[in-house]
Amino acid sequence: MRIAIVYDYLTQFGGGERVLSVLMDMFPEAPVYTLVHDRNITEGRIDAFRIKTSFLQNIPLARSRHRLFPVLMPILIEQFDLSKYDLVISASHSFGKGVITGPNTLHISYCFTPMRYVWDDSHRYVREFTVPFWLRSLIPFPLTYVRLWDSFAADRVDTFVAISNFVARRIKKYYQRDAEVVYPPVDCELYAIANVVSDRFLVVSRLMSYKRIDLAIEAFNRLGLPLDIVGTGPEEEKLKKIASPNIKFHGFLSDEKVKKMFSECRAFVFPQEEDFGLTILETAASGRPVIAFAGGGALETVDSGITGIFFAEQTVDSLCEAIQKLENIKIDSNEIRRKALQFSTERFKVNFMEMINREWARFPRKRVHDKVLI
């Protein structure tokens, strides 16, 4: 069977790219089609020889400023010729699902989320775009074009698979399509329970406004408790200005250092609403609890009172109350880790392959054979 993988763009290495890495491991002969690829970011993590890029790769600044080309991306993603493949798997949060496939090709889209900046986050996206006001006022026009394209592109997908029930509901709302849920993989074997735990709380995140790191900072300013913040982003300088001395910014750290911090933290703080929340489970695989906002994918990964505690509102008062409540919870690191193992890479591979075989068996096409993949 001829298989291809499609990914939006490879310009960072986060949760989505970790999923891509697992898919590439599952299908070692499959090429990966992507709009643009920054080798400096993915070196040693992604096999560059399997990557096929679009014309965007040749445009100056595209690798570092790919978000400046939202109108061009729909055109370029449609230029990939996938006619020789039996199965196309798009792992996508934006443009990847828009590839054009033939009637005898099964296209399964593993959807991280419907494109946030043209749907429910579009107004915030426009407000926060760092350009002069007169230019910002024009942004809604290309966004409307991309929104319409995104809606039509969703119709090209044969099967949607969501990373969480939260995302499945968003797929239903914006694309009017049902989606099976296959939770993304967590490499639990990379994480371990520490012998000694510190008194410091931890945030690991890109420093962007919707991540609500400002909320964590304000809460820890009030409580005076020690907080470590790992990550970089456009909000970094602004956040540093409002942080008191008990809050330490570490910037970008290696995976080894972050793993150590996961395992030794008092608790992990997760103030944002996310589609899944991989760092919650990386913390759990390290045997540590999480203090999470009660929204999004966290409702599916945090077992309240066992693996962590929720706060109901994105306010300083609500978060402070949850931090203080944590003192009354008995922490069983082994039980927390056991819960995380439900999301292991091995389980993902089994669930994902079972899903593919079901879809392949029911897909109407002219076939030479009806063999399953495994």
Contacts in CASP RR format, 6 or more apart in sequence:
PFRMAT RR
TARGET T0000
AUTHOR 0000-0000-0000
METHOD contacts of the structure
MODEL  1
MRIAIVYDYLTQFGGGERVLSVLMDMFPEAPVYTLVHDRNITEGRIDAFR
IKTSFLQNIPLARSRHRLFPVLMPILIEQFDLSKYDLVISASHSFGKGVI
TGPNTLHISYCFTPMRYVWDDSHRYVREFTVPFWLRSLIPFPLTYVRLWD
SFAADRVDTFVAISNFVARRIKKYYQRDAEVVYPPVDCELYAIANVVSDR
FLVVSRLMSYKRIDLAIEAFNRLGLPLDIVGTGPEEEKLKKIASPNIKFH
GFLSDEKVKKMFSECRAFVFPQEEDFGLTILETAASGRPVIAFAGGGALE
TVDSGITGIFFAEQTVDSLCEAIQKLENIKIDSNEIRRKALQFSTERFKV
NFMEMINREWARFPRKRVHDKVLI
1 86 0 8 1.000
1 87 0 8 1.000
1 371 0 8 1.000
1 373 0 8 1.000
2 84 0 8 1.000
2 85 0 8 1.000
2 86 0 8 1.000
2 87 0 8 1.000
3 27 0 8 1.000
3 29 0 8 1.000
3 30 0 8 1.000
3 85 0 8 1.000
3 86 0 8 1.000
3 87 0 8 1.000
3 88 0 8 1.000
3 89 0 8 1.000
4 30 0 8 1.000
4 31 0 8 1.000
4 32 0 8 1.000
4 33 0 8 1.000
4 82 0 8 1.000
4 85 0 8 1.000
4 87 0 8 1.000
4 88 0 8 1.000
4 89 0 8 1.000
5 20 0 8 1.000
5 23 0 8 1.000
5 24 0 8 1.000
5 27 0 8 1.000
5 30 0 8 1.000
5 31 0 8 1.000
5 32 0 8 1.000
5 33 0 8 1.000
5 88 0 8 1.000
5 89 0 8 1.000
5 90 0 8 1.000
5 91 0 8 1.000
6 32 0 8 1.000
6 33 0 8 1.000
6 34 0 8 1.000
6 77 0 8 1.000
6 80 0 8 1.000
6 82 0 8 1.000
6 88 0 8 1.000
6 89 0 8 1.000
6 90 0 8 1.000
6 91 0 8 1.000
6 92 0 8 1.000
6 96 0 8 1.000
6 97 0 8 1.000
6 99 0 8 1.000
7 20 0 8 1.000
7 32 0 8 1.000
7 33 0 8 1.000
7 34 0 8 1.000
7 90 0 8 1.000
7 91 0 8 1.000
7 92 0 8 1.000
7 96 0 8 1.000
8 34 0 8 1.000
8 35 0 8 1.000
8 92 0 8 1.000
8 93 0 8 1.000
8 94 0 8 1.000
8 95 0 8 1.000
8 96 0 8 1.000
9 34 0 8 1.000
9 35 0 8 1.000
9 36 0 8 1.000
9 37 0 8 1.000
9 56 0 8 1.000
9 66 0 8 1.000
9 95 0 8 1.000
10 17 0 8 1.000
10 20 0 8 1.000
10 34 0 8 1.000
10 36 0 8 1.000
10 37 0 8 1.000
10 38 0 8 1.000
10 41 0 8 1.000
10 42 0 8 1.000
10 46 0 8 1.000
10 51 0 8 1.000
11 36 0 8 1.000
11 37 0 8 1.000
11 38 0 8 1.000
11 41 0 8 1.000
11 63 0 8 1.000
11 64 0 8 1.000
11 66 0 8 1.000
12 38 0 8 1.000
12 41 0 8 1.000
13 41 0 8 1.000
13 42 0 8 1.000
13 45 0 8 1.000
13 46 0 8 1.000
15 184 0 8 1.000
15 278 0 8 1.000
16 91 0 8 1.000
16 93 0 8 1.000
16 112 0 8 1.000
16 184 0 8 1.000
17 42 0 8 1.000
17 45 0 8 1.000
17 46 0 8 1.000
18 184 0 8 1.000
18 185 0 8 1.000
18 187 0 8 1.000
18 278 0 8 1.000
19 91 0 8 1.000
19 110 0 8 1.000
19 112 0 8 1.000
19 184 0 8 1.000
19 185 0 8 1.000
20 32 0 8 1.000
20 46 0 8 1.000
20 91 0 8 1.000
21 45 0 8 1.000
21 46 0 8 1.000
22 185 0 8 1.000
22 345 0 8 1.000
22 348 0 8 1.000
22 349 0 8 1.000
23 30 0 8 1.000
23 89 0 8 1.000
23 91 0 8 1.000
23 110 0 8 1.000
23 352 0 8 1.000
24 30 0 8 1.000
24 32 0 8 1.000
24 46 0 8 1.000
24 47 0 8 1.000
24 50 0 8 1.000
26 349 0 8 1.000
26 352 0 8 1.000
26 353 0 8 1.000
27 89 0 8 1.000
30 50 0 8 1.000
30 89 0 8 1.000
31 50 0 8 1.000
31 51 0 8 1.000
31 52 0 8 1.000
32 46 0 8 1.000
32 50 0 8 1.000
32 51 0 8 1.000
32 52 0 8 1.000
33 52 0 8 1.000
33 53 0 8 1.000
33 54 0 8 1.000
33 80 0 8 1.000
33 82 0 8 1.000
33 99 0 8 1.000
34 51 0 8 1.000
34 52 0 8 1.000
34 53 0 8 1.000
34 54 0 8 1.000
35 53 0 8 1.000
35 54 0 8 1.000
35 56 0 8 1.000
35 57 0 8 1.000
35 66 0 8 1.000
35 73 0 8 1.000
35 76 0 8 1.000
35 77 0 8 1.000
35 95 0 8 1.000
35 96 0 8 1.000
36 53 0 8 1.000
36 54 0 8 1.000
36 56 0 8 1.000
36 57 0 8 1.000
36 62 0 8 1.000
36 63 0 8 1.000
36 66 0 8 1.000
37 48 0 8 1.000
37 51 0 8 1.000
37 53 0 8 1.000
37 57 0 8 1.000
37 63 0 8 1.000
38 63 0 8 1.000
38 64 0 8 1.000
39 48 0 8 1.000
42 48 0 8 1.000
52 80 0 8 1.000
54 76 0 8 1.000
54 77 0 8 1.000
54 79 0 8 1.000
54 80 0 8 1.000
55 76 0 8 1.000
55 79 0 8 1.000
56 62 0 8 1.000
56 66 0 8 1.000
56 69 0 8 1.000
56 72 0 8 1.000
56 73 0 8 1.000
56 76 0 8 1.000
57 63 0 8 1.000
59 69 0 8 1.000
61 68 0 8 1.000
62 69 0 8 1.000
66 73 0 8 1.000
70 142 0 8 1.000
70 143 0 8 1.000
70 146 0 8 1.000
71 142 0 8 1.000
71 145 0 8 1.000
71 146 0 8 1.000
73 94 0 8 1.000
73 95 0 8 1.000
74 95 0 8 1.000
74 98 0 8 1.000
74 146 0 8 1.000
74 149 0 8 1.000
74 153 0 8 1.000
77 95 0 8 1.000
77 96 0 8 1.000
77 98 0 8 1.000
77 99 0 8 1.000
78 98 0 8 1.000
78 99 0 8 1.000
78 100 0 8 1.000
80 99 0 8 1.000
80 100 0 8 1.000
82 88 0 8 1.000
82 99 0 8 1.000
82 100 0 8 1.000
82 101 0 8 1.000
82 102 0 8 1.000
82 105 0 8 1.000
83 101 0 8 1.000
83 102 0 8 1.000
83 105 0 8 1.000
85 101 0 8 1.000
85 105 0 8 1.000
86 104 0 8 1.000
86 105 0 8 1.000
86 106 0 8 1.000
87 105 0 8 1.000
87 106 0 8 1.000
87 108 0 8 1.000
87 356 0 8 1.000
87 360 0 8 1.000
88 99 0 8 1.000
88 101 0 8 1.000
88 105 0 8 1.000
88 106 0 8 1.000
88 107 0 8 1.000
88 108 0 8 1.000
89 108 0 8 1.000
89 109 0 8 1.000
89 110 0 8 1.000
89 356 0 8 1.000
90 96 0 8 1.000
90 97 0 8 1.000
90 98 0 8 1.000
90 99 0 8 1.000
90 107 0 8 1.000
90 108 0 8 1.000
90 109 0 8 1.000
90 110 0 8 1.000
90 157 0 8 1.000
91 110 0 8 1.000
91 112 0 8 1.000
92 98 0 8 1.000
92 109 0 8 1.000
92 110 0 8 1.000
92 111 0 8 1.000
92 112 0 8 1.000
93 111 0 8 1.000
93 112 0 8 1.000
93 113 0 8 1.000
93 115 0 8 1.000
93 116 0 8 1.000
94 115 0 8 1.000
95 115 0 8 1.000
95 153 0 8 1.000
96 109 0 8 1.000
97 107 0 8 1.000
97 109 0 8 1.000
97 111 0 8 1.000
97 153 0 8 1.000
97 154 0 8 1.000
97 156 0 8 1.000
97 157 0 8 1.000
98 153 0 8 1.000
98 156 0 8 1.000
98 157 0 8 1.000
99 107 0 8 1.000
99 156 0 8 1.000
100 156 0 8 1.000
101 107 0 8 1.000
101 156 0 8 1.000
103 365 0 8 1.000
104 365 0 8 1.000
104 366 0 8 1.000
106 158 0 8 1.000
106 159 0 8 1.000
106 359 0 8 1.000
106 360 0 8 1.000
106 363 0 8 1.000
106 365 0 8 1.000
107 156 0 8 1.000
107 157 0 8 1.000
107 158 0 8 1.000
107 159 0 8 1.000
108 157 0 8 1.000
108 158 0 8 1.000
108 159 0 8 1.000
108 161 0 8 1.000
108 355 0 8 1.000
108 356 0 8 1.000
108 359 0 8 1.000
109 157 0 8 1.000
109 159 0 8 1.000
109 160 0 8 1.000
109 161 0 8 1.000
110 161 0 8 1.000
110 163 0 8 1.000
110 182 0 8 1.000
110 352 0 8 1.000
111 160 0 8 1.000
111 161 0 8 1.000
111 162 0 8 1.000
111 163 0 8 1.000
111 167 0 8 1.000
111 171 0 8 1.000
111 179 0 8 1.000
112 163 0 8 1.000
112 167 0 8 1.000
112 275 0 8 1.000
112 276 0 8 1.000
113 163 0 8 1.000
113 167 0 8 1.000
113 170 0 8 1.000
113 275 0 8 1.000
114 150 0 8 1.000
114 154 0 8 1.000
114 167 0 8 1.000
114 170 0 8 1.000
114 171 0 8 1.000
114 174 0 8 1.000
114 175 0 8 1.000
115 146 0 8 1.000
115 147 0 8 1.000
115 150 0 8 1.000
116 125 0 8 1.000
117 125 0 8 1.000
117 143 0 8 1.000
118 143 0 8 1.000
118 146 0 8 1.000
118 147 0 8 1.000
118 150 0 8 1.000
119 147 0 8 1.000
119 150 0 8 1.000
119 170 0 8 1.000
119 174 0 8 1.000
120 170 0 8 1.000
121 210 0 8 1.000
122 140 0 8 1.000
122 143 0 8 1.000
122 147 0 8 1.000
124 209 0 8 1.000
124 210 0 8 1.000
125 139 0 8 1.000
125 143 0 8 1.000
126 136 0 8 1.000
126 139 0 8 1.000
126 140 0 8 1.000
126 143 0 8 1.000
128 209 0 8 1.000
129 136 0 8 1.000
129 139 0 8 1.000
130 234 0 8 1.000
131 139 0 8 1.000
151 174 0 8 1.000
151 175 0 8 1.000
154 160 0 8 1.000
154 174 0 8 1.000
154 175 0 8 1.000
154 177 0 8 1.000
155 175 0 8 1.000
157 177 0 8 1.000
158 359 0 8 1.000
158 363 0 8 1.000
159 180 0 8 1.000
159 359 0 8 1.000
160 171 0 8 1.000
160 175 0 8 1.000
160 177 0 8 1.000
160 178 0 8 1.000
160 179 0 8 1.000
160 180 0 8 1.000
161 179 0 8 1.000
161 180 0 8 1.000
161 181 0 8 1.000
161 182 0 8 1.000
161 352 0 8 1.000
161 355 0 8 1.000
162 168 0 8 1.000
162 171 0 8 1.000
162 179 0 8 1.000
162 180 0 8 1.000
162 181 0 8 1.000
162 182 0 8 1.000
163 181 0 8 1.000
163 182 0 8 1.000
163 183 0 8 1.000
163 184 0 8 1.000
163 275 0 8 1.000
163 276 0 8 1.000
164 181 0 8 1.000
164 183 0 8 1.000
164 275 0 8 1.000
164 276 0 8 1.000
164 296 0 8 1.000
164 297 0 8 1.000
164 300 0 8 1.000
165 181 0 8 1.000
165 297 0 8 1.000
165 300 0 8 1.000
166 275 0 8 1.000
166 276 0 8 1.000
166 295 0 8 1.000
166 296 0 8 1.000
166 297 0 8 1.000
166 299 0 8 1.000
166 300 0 8 1.000
167 179 0 8 1.000
167 181 0 8 1.000
167 275 0 8 1.000
167 276 0 8 1.000
168 178 0 8 1.000
168 179 0 8 1.000
168 180 0 8 1.000
168 181 0 8 1.000
170 275 0 8 1.000
171 177 0 8 1.000
171 178 0 8 1.000
171 179 0 8 1.000
172 178 0 8 1.000
172 179 0 8 1.000
180 355 0 8 1.000
182 348 0 8 1.000
182 351 0 8 1.000
182 352 0 8 1.000
182 355 0 8 1.000
183 276 0 8 1.000
183 300 0 8 1.000
183 343 0 8 1.000
183 348 0 8 1.000
183 351 0 8 1.000
184 276 0 8 1.000
184 278 0 8 1.000
184 343 0 8 1.000
184 348 0 8 1.000
185 343 0 8 1.000
185 344 0 8 1.000
185 345 0 8 1.000
185 347 0 8 1.000
185 348 0 8 1.000
185 349 0 8 1.000
186 278 0 8 1.000
186 281 0 8 1.000
186 282 0 8 1.000
186 285 0 8 1.000
186 340 0 8 1.000
186 343 0 8 1.000
186 344 0 8 1.000
186 345 0 8 1.000
187 344 0 8 1.000
187 345 0 8 1.000
188 285 0 8 1.000
188 337 0 8 1.000
188 340 0 8 1.000
188 341 0 8 1.000
188 343 0 8 1.000
188 344 0 8 1.000
188 345 0 8 1.000
189 345 0 8 1.000
190 255 0 8 1.000
190 259 0 8 1.000
190 285 0 8 1.000
191 259 0 8 1.000
191 262 0 8 1.000
191 263 0 8 1.000
191 282 0 8 1.000
191 285 0 8 1.000
191 286 0 8 1.000
191 287 0 8 1.000
191 337 0 8 1.000
191 340 0 8 1.000
192 259 0 8 1.000
192 263 0 8 1.000
192 286 0 8 1.000
193 263 0 8 1.000
193 286 0 8 1.000
193 287 0 8 1.000
193 333 0 8 1.000
193 334 0 8 1.000
193 337 0 8 1.000
194 260 0 8 1.000
194 263 0 8 1.000
194 264 0 8 1.000
194 286 0 8 1.000
196 264 0 8 1.000
197 264 0 8 1.000
197 265 0 8 1.000
197 266 0 8 1.000
197 288 0 8 1.000
198 264 0 8 1.000
198 265 0 8 1.000
198 266 0 8 1.000
199 225 0 8 1.000
199 226 0 8 1.000
199 266 0 8 1.000
200 226 0 8 1.000
200 227 0 8 1.000
200 228 0 8 1.000
200 264 0 8 1.000
200 265 0 8 1.000
200 266 0 8 1.000
201 220 0 8 1.000
201 225 0 8 1.000
201 226 0 8 1.000
201 227 0 8 1.000
201 228 0 8 1.000
201 265 0 8 1.000
201 266 0 8 1.000
201 267 0 8 1.000
201 268 0 8 1.000
201 269 0 8 1.000
201 291 0 8 1.000
201 323 0 8 1.000
202 227 0 8 1.000
202 228 0 8 1.000
202 230 0 8 1.000
202 261 0 8 1.000
202 262 0 8 1.000
202 265 0 8 1.000
202 266 0 8 1.000
202 267 0 8 1.000
202 268 0 8 1.000
202 269 0 8 1.000
202 283 0 8 1.000
203 213 0 8 1.000
203 216 0 8 1.000
203 227 0 8 1.000
203 228 0 8 1.000
203 229 0 8 1.000
203 230 0 8 1.000
203 268 0 8 1.000
203 269 0 8 1.000
203 270 0 8 1.000
203 271 0 8 1.000
204 230 0 8 1.000
204 231 0 8 1.000
204 258 0 8 1.000
204 261 0 8 1.000
204 262 0 8 1.000
204 268 0 8 1.000
204 279 0 8 1.000
205 211 0 8 1.000
205 213 0 8 1.000
205 229 0 8 1.000
205 230 0 8 1.000
205 231 0 8 1.000
205 272 0 8 1.000
205 279 0 8 1.000
206 231 0 8 1.000
206 232 0 8 1.000
206 233 0 8 1.000
207 213 0 8 1.000
207 229 0 8 1.000
207 231 0 8 1.000
207 232 0 8 1.000
207 233 0 8 1.000
207 234 0 8 1.000
207 235 0 8 1.000
207 236 0 8 1.000
207 239 0 8 1.000
208 233 0 8 1.000
208 234 0 8 1.000
208 235 0 8 1.000
209 235 0 8 1.000
210 272 0 8 1.000
211 235 0 8 1.000
211 271 0 8 1.000
211 272 0 8 1.000
212 271 0 8 1.000
212 272 0 8 1.000
212 293 0 8 1.000
212 314 0 8 1.000
213 229 0 8 1.000
213 235 0 8 1.000
213 239 0 8 1.000
213 271 0 8 1.000
214 235 0 8 1.000
214 238 0 8 1.000
214 239 0 8 1.000
214 242 0 8 1.000
215 271 0 8 1.000
215 314 0 8 1.000
215 315 0 8 1.000
215 316 0 8 1.000
215 319 0 8 1.000
216 227 0 8 1.000
216 229 0 8 1.000
216 269 0 8 1.000
216 271 0 8 1.000
216 319 0 8 1.000
217 227 0 8 1.000
217 229 0 8 1.000
217 239 0 8 1.000
217 242 0 8 1.000
217 243 0 8 1.000
217 247 0 8 1.000
218 242 0 8 1.000
218 316 0 8 1.000
219 316 0 8 1.000
219 319 0 8 1.000
219 320 0 8 1.000
219 323 0 8 1.000
220 226 0 8 1.000
220 227 0 8 1.000
220 244 0 8 1.000
220 246 0 8 1.000
220 247 0 8 1.000
221 242 0 8 1.000
221 243 0 8 1.000
221 244 0 8 1.000
221 246 0 8 1.000
221 247 0 8 1.000
222 316 0 8 1.000
222 320 0 8 1.000
223 320 0 8 1.000
223 323 0 8 1.000
223 324 0 8 1.000
224 244 0 8 1.000
224 246 0 8 1.000
225 246 0 8 1.000
225 323 0 8 1.000
226 246 0 8 1.000
226 247 0 8 1.000
226 248 0 8 1.000
227 246 0 8 1.000
227 247 0 8 1.000
227 248 0 8 1.000
227 269 0 8 1.000
228 248 0 8 1.000
228 250 0 8 1.000
228 261 0 8 1.000
228 265 0 8 1.000
229 239 0 8 1.000
229 243 0 8 1.000
229 247 0 8 1.000
229 248 0 8 1.000
229 249 0 8 1.000
229 250 0 8 1.000
229 251 0 8 1.000
230 250 0 8 1.000
230 251 0 8 1.000
230 252 0 8 1.000
230 253 0 8 1.000
230 258 0 8 1.000
230 261 0 8 1.000
231 249 0 8 1.000
231 250 0 8 1.000
231 251 0 8 1.000
231 252 0 8 1.000
231 253 0 8 1.000
232 251 0 8 1.000
232 252 0 8 1.000
236 249 0 8 1.000
236 251 0 8 1.000
239 249 0 8 1.000
240 249 0 8 1.000
243 249 0 8 1.000
253 261 0 8 1.000
259 282 0 8 1.000
259 286 0 8 1.000
262 268 0 8 1.000
262 282 0 8 1.000
262 283 0 8 1.000
262 285 0 8 1.000
262 286 0 8 1.000
262 288 0 8 1.000
263 286 0 8 1.000
263 287 0 8 1.000
263 288 0 8 1.000
265 283 0 8 1.000
265 288 0 8 1.000
266 288 0 8 1.000
267 288 0 8 1.000
267 289 0 8 1.000
267 290 0 8 1.000
267 291 0 8 1.000
267 308 0 8 1.000
267 323 0 8 1.000
267 326 0 8 1.000
268 279 0 8 1.000
268 280 0 8 1.000
268 283 0 8 1.000
268 288 0 8 1.000
268 289 0 8 1.000
268 290 0 8 1.000
268 291 0 8 1.000
269 290 0 8 1.000
269 291 0 8 1.000
269 319 0 8 1.000
269 323 0 8 1.000
270 277 0 8 1.000
270 279 0 8 1.000
270 280 0 8 1.000
270 290 0 8 1.000
270 291 0 8 1.000
270 292 0 8 1.000
270 293 0 8 1.000
270 298 0 8 1.000
271 292 0 8 1.000
271 293 0 8 1.000
271 314 0 8 1.000
271 319 0 8 1.000
272 293 0 8 1.000
273 293 0 8 1.000
273 295 0 8 1.000
273 296 0 8 1.000
273 297 0 8 1.000
273 298 0 8 1.000
273 314 0 8 1.000
274 296 0 8 1.000
274 297 0 8 1.000
274 298 0 8 1.000
275 296 0 8 1.000
275 297 0 8 1.000
276 297 0 8 1.000
276 300 0 8 1.000
276 301 0 8 1.000
277 297 0 8 1.000
277 298 0 8 1.000
277 301 0 8 1.000
280 290 0 8 1.000
280 292 0 8 1.000
280 298 0 8 1.000
280 301 0 8 1.000
280 302 0 8 1.000
281 301 0 8 1.000
281 340 0 8 1.000
281 343 0 8 1.000
283 289 0 8 1.000
283 290 0 8 1.000
284 290 0 8 1.000
284 301 0 8 1.000
284 307 0 8 1.000
284 336 0 8 1.000
284 337 0 8 1.000
284 339 0 8 1.000
284 340 0 8 1.000
285 337 0 8 1.000
285 340 0 8 1.000
285 341 0 8 1.000
286 337 0 8 1.000
287 333 0 8 1.000
287 334 0 8 1.000
287 336 0 8 1.000
287 337 0 8 1.000
287 340 0 8 1.000
288 331 0 8 1.000
288 333 0 8 1.000
288 336 0 8 1.000
289 307 0 8 1.000
289 308 0 8 1.000
289 309 0 8 1.000
289 326 0 8 1.000
289 329 0 8 1.000
289 331 0 8 1.000
289 336 0 8 1.000
290 298 0 8 1.000
290 302 0 8 1.000
290 307 0 8 1.000
290 308 0 8 1.000
290 309 0 8 1.000
291 308 0 8 1.000
291 309 0 8 1.000
291 310 0 8 1.000
291 311 0 8 1.000
291 319 0 8 1.000
291 322 0 8 1.000
291 323 0 8 1.000
291 326 0 8 1.000
292 298 0 8 1.000
292 302 0 8 1.000
292 308 0 8 1.000
292 309 0 8 1.000
292 310 0 8 1.000
292 311 0 8 1.000
293 310 0 8 1.000
293 311 0 8 1.000
293 314 0 8 1.000
294 310 0 8 1.000
294 311 0 8 1.000
294 312 0 8 1.000
298 310 0 8 1.000
299 310 0 8 1.000
301 307 0 8 1.000
301 343 0 8 1.000
302 308 0 8 1.000
302 310 0 8 1.000
303 339 0 8 1.000
304 310 0 8 1.000
305 329 0 8 1.000
306 332 0 8 1.000
306 335 0 8 1.000
306 336 0 8 1.000
306 339 0 8 1.000
307 335 0 8 1.000
307 336 0 8 1.000
307 339 0 8 1.000
307 340 0 8 1.000
308 326 0 8 1.000
308 329 0 8 1.000
308 336 0 8 1.000
309 322 0 8 1.000
309 325 0 8 1.000
309 326 0 8 1.000
309 329 0 8 1.000
310 322 0 8 1.000
311 318 0 8 1.000
311 319 0 8 1.000
311 321 0 8 1.000
311 322 0 8 1.000
312 318 0 8 1.000
341 347 0 8 1.000
353 373 0 8 1.000
353 374 0 8 1.000
356 373 0 8 1.000
357 372 0 8 1.000
357 373 0 8 1.000
357 374 0 8 1.000
360 372 0 8 1.000
360 373 0 8 1.000
361 370 0 8 1.000
361 372 0 8 1.000
END
